[in-house]
Amino acid sequence: MPKGYWVSVYPTIEDPESLDVYNGLARPAVAAAGGRVLASRGSRVDAHEAGIAERVVLIEFDSFEQAVAARASAAYQEALAALPDGFQRDFRIIEGVG
């Protein structure tokens, strides 16, 4: 069964510390849903074409369905409600290759 991945790119973060509440709620929600962080804050980015060299977060789940369910979970919805104003995020759930 192909794995599922959360891919988040943050092209604009005016105040990185304002994400602390979100991060504090999101980390345990993701872990409880079986997610494993593969890349996050502090990871180096070499952007090309229309890419932006800002924070990228990559989280792996055992399946696409598990990744979708993790985002819909009550715990992660609580984290989403804590996202501050003043930032942009491009968030996708993708299915891995076989």
Secondary structure as GFF3:
##gff-version 3
##sequence-region A 1 98
A	DSSP	beta_strand	4	13	.	.	.	ID=ss1
A	DSSP	three_ten_helix	16	19	.	.	.	ID=ss2
A	DSSP	alpha_helix	20	32	.	.	.	ID=ss3
A	DSSP	beta_strand	36	39	.	.	.	ID=ss4
A	DSSP	beta_strand	56	61	.	.	.	ID=ss5
A	DSSP	alpha_helix	64	72	.	.	.	ID=ss6
A	DSSP	alpha_helix	74	81	.	.	.	ID=ss7
A	DSSP	beta_strand	87	95	.	.	.	ID=ss8
###
